[in-house]
Amino acid sequence: MAQQETEHLTRIMNGAALSRAISTIAELGVADLVQTGQPQPVEHLARATKTHEPSLYRILRFMASHGLFQETGNRRFDHTPLSAALRTDAPGSYRAGAQLFHHLFAAWDGLHHSIQTGEPGFNKVFGTPIFDYIQAHPEMGPVFDAGMTSLNSYETPAMLDAYDFSGINVLADIGGGNGSLLIAMLARYPNMKGLLFDLGHVVGRAKEKLKAAGLAERCSVIEGSFFKSIPAGADAYLFRHIIHDWTDEQSIQILRNCRNVIPANGKLLIADCVVPAGNAQCPSKDMDITMLAFPGGQERTEAQFRSLLKASGFELKSITPTTTMITVVEAEPIKNGAGGTHEL
């Protein structure tokens, strides 16, 4: 093999070290100890984080070579735009997202198992599905909420700008988590009412956020599992980063539960990636592997969405791209009310 290919592949393989370094530096809060334009000596950073100074220096030097932090001389480090985004107080801070991966990073050890079996690698490593694990470890709930907000919050304004939600009287956010998305929706559309539906250990945190936002009167919060049923009472049902968590069979079960309650003229809205054809690199293909290793779901192509929707009793109406990796897939109930054959 030529030297060029060998060295290139080696750099790619070392990418695992970079993602792990970002996660642990975020957990330690190193970025919070540096103000942009005020380089800090590594000995100060090591004392403040109770870490091994020579090792911390090597990690920061490694990260600086990839554009995270910059060494300014005398073993001092300043921020770059990428490392500054790891500060807790940064606009749209990425720190909580990196911290979430810090706690769950070991799931990547199960990717080999996923490739061999099609099962989530997370289950192999942690002994239980990811959402069951989070429910069984209450301390992980706030970490998960903060991580999801960190990873997805930038998508919300892009989605609101790209897709016209006007005309929706009651929007149901299914699997709505801590309510961050629905809060943004209700703020943008003051005449809209909301319905947030999620598991019991989640909805308590959502109620607190809705109350703090002054929106508790405009939004009902209902506890339950979308695998069992979905509440009626909305004219549009939104699933943001929900369907991609699950297999085709599980997704059809969820969507058929939605089909049972959605009005004949209602809207089904799925905010997920749509994977393009071709060999070009794109975030949706990266996210697809995360879905394979962690919950066991997948990102889908347009054709896969059409088939999934048909099998659930829906017809694809439109796909609206945003400036982020997610799109808004809009569907409507098939008029004869019958679900299609599972052709996936």
C-alpha positions as CSV (number, residue, x, y, z in Angstrom):
1,M,0.0,0.0,0.0
2,A,1.3,3.5,-0.8
3,Q,2.5,5.7,2.0
4,Q,-0.1,8.4,1.2
5,E,-3.1,6.0,1.7
6,T,-1.5,4.5,4.8
7,E,-1.0,7.8,6.4
8,H,-4.5,9.0,5.4
9,L,-6.1,5.9,6.9
10,T,-4.1,6.3,10.1
11,R,-5.3,9.9,10.5
12,I,-8.9,8.7,10.0
13,M,-8.4,5.9,12.6
14,N,-7.1,8.5,15.1
15,G,-10.3,10.3,14.7
16,A,-11.7,8.1,17.5
17,A,-9.1,9.7,19.8
18,L,-10.2,13.1,18.8
19,S,-13.9,12.5,19.5
20,R,-13.1,10.9,22.8
21,A,-10.8,13.9,23.7
22,I,-13.5,16.4,23.0
23,S,-16.0,14.5,25.2
24,T,-13.6,14.3,28.2
25,I,-12.4,17.9,27.9
26,A,-16.1,19.0,27.8
27,E,-16.8,16.8,30.9
28,L,-13.8,18.4,32.7
29,G,-15.0,21.9,31.8
30,V,-11.6,23.0,30.5
31,A,-13.1,25.4,28.0
32,D,-14.8,27.3,30.8
33,L,-11.3,28.1,32.3
34,V,-10.2,30.0,29.2
35,Q,-11.4,33.4,28.1
36,T,-10.8,34.1,24.4
37,G,-7.8,36.3,24.1
38,Q,-6.5,35.3,27.5
39,P,-4.3,32.2,27.1
40,Q,-4.0,30.0,30.1
41,P,-1.0,28.0,31.2
42,V,-1.6,24.3,31.2
43,E,-0.4,24.0,34.8
44,H,-3.3,26.2,35.8
45,L,-5.8,24.2,33.7
46,A,-4.5,21.0,35.3
47,R,-4.8,22.2,38.8
48,A,-8.3,23.5,38.3
49,T,-9.5,20.2,36.7
50,K,-7.4,17.9,39.0
51,T,-5.8,16.3,36.0
52,H,-2.3,15.1,35.2
53,E,-0.5,18.1,33.7
54,P,1.7,16.4,31.1
55,S,-1.2,14.3,29.8
56,L,-3.5,17.3,29.7
57,Y,-0.9,19.2,27.7
58,R,-0.6,16.4,25.2
59,I,-4.4,16.2,24.8
60,L,-4.7,19.9,24.3
61,R,-1.8,19.9,21.8
62,F,-3.5,17.1,19.9
63,M,-6.8,19.0,19.9
64,A,-5.1,22.2,18.8
65,S,-3.7,20.4,15.7
66,H,-7.3,19.8,14.7
67,G,-8.5,23.4,15.3
68,L,-9.8,23.1,18.9
69,F,-7.8,25.4,21.1
70,Q,-4.5,27.0,20.0
71,E,-1.2,26.8,21.7
72,T,0.3,30.4,21.9
73,G,3.7,29.5,23.4
74,N,5.0,28.6,26.9
75,R,2.4,25.8,27.1
76,R,-0.4,28.3,27.1
77,F,-3.7,27.7,25.4
78,D,-6.3,30.1,23.9
79,H,-9.6,29.4,22.2
80,T,-10.5,28.9,18.6
81,P,-14.1,29.2,17.5
82,L,-14.5,25.4,17.9
83,S,-13.2,25.2,21.4
84,A,-15.1,28.3,22.4
85,A,-18.3,26.5,21.5
86,L,-17.5,24.0,24.4
87,R,-17.8,26.8,27.0
88,T,-21.0,26.4,29.1
89,D,-22.0,30.0,28.4
90,A,-21.3,30.0,24.7
91,P,-24.4,30.8,22.5
92,G,-25.7,27.4,21.4
93,S,-23.1,25.7,23.6
94,Y,-22.0,22.2,22.5
95,R,-20.7,21.3,25.9
96,A,-23.7,19.4,27.1
97,G,-23.8,17.4,23.9
98,A,-20.2,16.4,24.2
99,Q,-20.8,15.5,27.9
100,L,-23.7,13.2,26.9
101,F,-21.3,11.3,24.6
102,H,-18.8,11.2,27.4
103,H,-21.2,9.2,29.5
104,L,-22.4,6.9,26.7
105,F,-19.2,6.7,24.6
106,A,-18.6,3.1,25.4
107,A,-21.6,2.2,23.1
108,W,-19.2,2.6,20.1
109,D,-17.5,-0.6,21.3
110,G,-20.7,-2.4,20.2
111,L,-20.6,-1.2,16.6
112,H,-19.0,-4.5,15.5
113,H,-21.9,-6.3,17.2
114,S,-24.3,-4.0,15.3
115,I,-22.7,-4.9,12.0
116,Q,-22.9,-8.6,12.7
117,T,-26.4,-8.7,14.0
118,G,-28.3,-5.5,13.2
119,E,-28.8,-5.0,16.9
120,P,-27.9,-1.8,18.8
121,G,-24.3,-1.9,20.0
122,F,-25.5,0.0,23.0
123,N,-27.5,-2.9,24.2
124,K,-24.5,-5.2,23.9
125,V,-22.3,-2.9,25.9
126,F,-24.7,-1.6,28.6
127,G,-26.9,-4.6,28.8
128,T,-30.1,-2.7,28.1
129,P,-31.6,-0.4,25.4
130,I,-30.5,3.2,25.7
131,F,-33.8,4.7,26.8
132,D,-34.3,2.0,29.4
133,Y,-30.8,2.7,30.7
134,I,-31.6,6.4,31.0
135,Q,-34.8,5.7,32.8
136,A,-33.0,3.3,35.2
137,H,-30.4,6.0,36.0
138,P,-32.3,9.2,37.1
139,E,-29.1,11.1,37.1
140,M,-28.8,10.7,33.4
141,G,-32.2,12.4,32.7
142,P,-30.9,16.0,33.0
143,V,-27.7,15.0,31.2
144,F,-29.8,13.6,28.3
145,D,-32.1,16.6,28.2
146,A,-29.2,19.0,28.2
147,G,-27.4,17.0,25.6
148,M,-30.3,16.8,23.2
149,T,-30.9,20.5,23.6
150,S,-27.3,21.2,22.9
151,L,-27.2,18.9,19.8
152,N,-30.5,19.9,18.3
153,S,-31.4,23.5,19.4
154,Y,-29.8,25.0,16.3
155,E,-32.2,23.0,14.2
156,T,-35.3,24.6,15.8
157,P,-35.1,28.1,14.3
158,A,-34.1,26.6,10.9
159,M,-37.1,24.4,11.0
160,L,-39.4,27.2,11.9
161,D,-38.0,29.4,9.1
162,A,-38.2,26.7,6.5
163,Y,-41.7,25.2,7.2
164,D,-44.9,27.1,7.6
165,F,-46.7,25.9,10.7
166,S,-49.4,28.6,10.5
167,G,-52.9,27.3,10.4
168,I,-52.2,24.6,13.0
169,N,-54.6,25.0,15.9
170,V,-53.2,22.3,18.2
171,L,-49.7,20.8,17.6
172,A,-48.9,17.6,19.3
173,D,-45.1,17.1,20.0
174,I,-44.9,13.3,20.3
175,G,-41.8,12.3,22.3
176,G,-41.4,16.0,23.0
177,G,-38.8,15.5,25.8
178,N,-38.2,18.5,28.0
179,G,-40.5,20.8,25.9
180,S,-37.8,22.9,24.3
181,L,-39.1,22.5,20.8
182,L,-42.7,23.1,21.7
183,I,-41.8,26.2,23.7
184,A,-40.1,27.7,20.6
185,M,-43.2,26.7,18.4
186,L,-45.7,28.4,20.8
187,A,-43.5,31.5,21.0
188,R,-43.4,31.8,17.2
189,Y,-47.1,31.1,16.8
190,P,-49.0,32.9,19.6
191,N,-52.4,31.5,18.5
192,M,-51.2,27.9,18.5
193,K,-51.9,25.5,21.4
194,G,-49.6,22.6,22.2
195,L,-49.8,19.0,23.4
196,L,-46.7,17.3,24.7
197,F,-46.6,13.6,25.0
198,D,-43.8,11.5,26.5
199,L,-43.0,9.0,29.2
200,G,-43.7,9.6,32.8
201,H,-40.1,10.1,33.9
202,V,-39.7,12.8,31.2
203,V,-42.9,14.9,31.4
204,G,-42.2,16.3,34.8
205,R,-39.2,18.1,33.4
206,A,-41.3,19.4,30.5
207,K,-43.9,20.8,32.9
208,E,-41.3,22.7,34.7
209,K,-39.9,24.3,31.5
210,L,-43.3,25.1,30.2
211,K,-44.3,26.8,33.4
212,A,-41.0,28.8,33.5
213,A,-41.7,29.9,30.0
214,G,-45.2,31.1,30.9
215,L,-46.8,28.6,28.5
216,A,-48.4,26.1,30.9
217,E,-51.9,27.3,30.1
218,R,-51.4,26.9,26.3
219,C,-49.9,23.4,26.4
220,S,-51.3,20.2,27.9
221,V,-48.8,17.5,29.0
222,I,-49.8,13.9,28.7
223,E,-47.9,10.9,30.0
224,G,-47.7,7.7,28.0
225,S,-45.9,5.5,25.6
226,F,-46.3,6.0,21.8
227,F,-45.9,2.2,21.4
228,K,-49.2,1.8,23.1
229,S,-51.3,4.8,22.0
230,I,-51.1,8.4,21.1
231,P,-53.5,11.0,22.4
232,A,-56.2,12.5,20.2
233,G,-57.0,16.2,20.2
234,A,-54.5,17.7,17.8
235,D,-54.7,18.6,14.1
236,A,-51.0,18.1,13.5
237,Y,-48.6,15.5,15.0
238,L,-44.9,16.3,15.1
239,F,-42.1,13.7,15.6
240,R,-38.7,15.4,15.8
241,H,-35.8,12.9,15.9
242,I,-38.2,10.2,17.1
243,I,-38.8,7.9,14.1
244,H,-35.1,7.6,13.3
245,D,-34.6,6.0,16.7
246,W,-36.5,2.9,15.8
247,T,-36.6,0.0,13.4
248,D,-39.1,-0.1,10.5
249,E,-41.5,-2.4,12.4
250,Q,-41.4,-0.2,15.5
251,S,-41.8,2.9,13.5
252,I,-44.9,1.5,11.8
253,Q,-46.3,0.6,15.1
254,I,-45.8,4.2,16.3
255,L,-47.2,5.8,13.2
256,R,-50.2,3.5,13.1
257,N,-51.0,4.6,16.6
258,C,-50.9,8.2,15.2
259,R,-53.1,7.2,12.3
260,N,-55.7,5.9,14.7
261,V,-56.2,9.4,16.2
262,I,-55.2,11.9,13.5
263,P,-58.1,13.8,11.9
264,A,-58.9,13.0,8.2
265,N,-57.4,16.5,7.3
266,G,-54.6,16.3,9.8
267,K,-50.9,16.6,9.2
268,L,-48.2,14.2,10.2
269,L,-44.8,15.9,10.4
270,I,-41.6,14.0,10.8
271,A,-38.4,16.1,11.3
272,D,-35.5,13.8,10.6
273,C,-32.7,13.5,8.0
274,V,-33.5,12.3,4.5
275,V,-30.4,10.5,3.2
276,P,-29.4,11.5,-0.3
277,A,-28.1,9.1,-3.0
278,G,-24.5,9.1,-4.1
279,N,-21.1,8.9,-2.4
280,A,-20.8,12.5,-1.2
281,Q,-20.1,13.0,2.5
282,C,-23.1,14.3,4.4
283,P,-24.2,14.6,8.1
284,S,-27.2,12.3,7.6
285,K,-24.9,9.4,6.7
286,D,-22.8,10.1,9.8
287,M,-26.0,10.3,12.0
288,D,-27.2,7.0,10.5
289,I,-24.3,5.2,12.0
290,T,-25.0,6.8,15.4
291,M,-28.6,5.5,15.1
292,L,-27.3,2.0,14.3
293,A,-24.9,1.9,17.3
294,F,-27.0,3.6,19.9
295,P,-30.8,3.1,19.7
296,G,-30.8,0.7,16.7
297,G,-32.8,3.0,14.4
298,Q,-31.8,4.5,11.1
299,E,-31.9,7.6,8.9
300,R,-34.0,7.0,5.8
301,T,-34.0,7.8,2.1
302,E,-37.1,9.4,0.5
303,A,-38.1,6.0,-0.9
304,Q,-37.9,4.5,2.5
305,F,-40.0,7.2,4.0
306,R,-42.6,6.7,1.3
307,S,-42.8,3.0,2.0
308,L,-42.8,3.5,5.8
309,L,-45.6,6.0,5.5
310,K,-47.7,3.8,3.2
311,A,-47.4,0.9,5.5
312,S,-48.7,3.1,8.3
313,G,-51.7,4.5,6.5
314,F,-50.1,7.8,5.3
315,E,-49.2,9.3,2.0
316,L,-46.1,11.5,1.6
317,K,-47.1,15.0,0.7
318,S,-43.9,17.1,0.8
319,I,-40.3,17.2,1.9
320,T,-39.1,20.6,3.1
321,P,-35.3,21.0,3.5
322,T,-33.8,23.3,6.1
323,T,-30.4,24.9,6.4
324,T,-29.5,22.1,8.8
325,M,-29.3,18.3,8.2
326,I,-32.9,17.7,9.1
327,T,-35.9,18.1,6.8
328,V,-39.6,18.3,7.5
329,V,-41.4,15.3,6.0
330,E,-45.1,16.1,5.7
331,A,-47.7,13.3,5.2
332,E,-51.5,13.0,5.3
333,P,-53.8,10.1,6.1
334,I,-54.6,7.9,3.1
335,K,-58.2,8.8,2.4
336,N,-59.5,5.2,2.5
337,G,-58.1,4.9,6.0
338,A,-56.4,1.6,5.5
339,G,-52.8,1.1,6.2
340,G,-50.7,-0.3,3.4
341,T,-48.8,-3.5,3.2
342,H,-45.4,-3.6,4.9
343,E,-43.1,-3.4,1.9
344,L,-39.9,-2.2,3.6
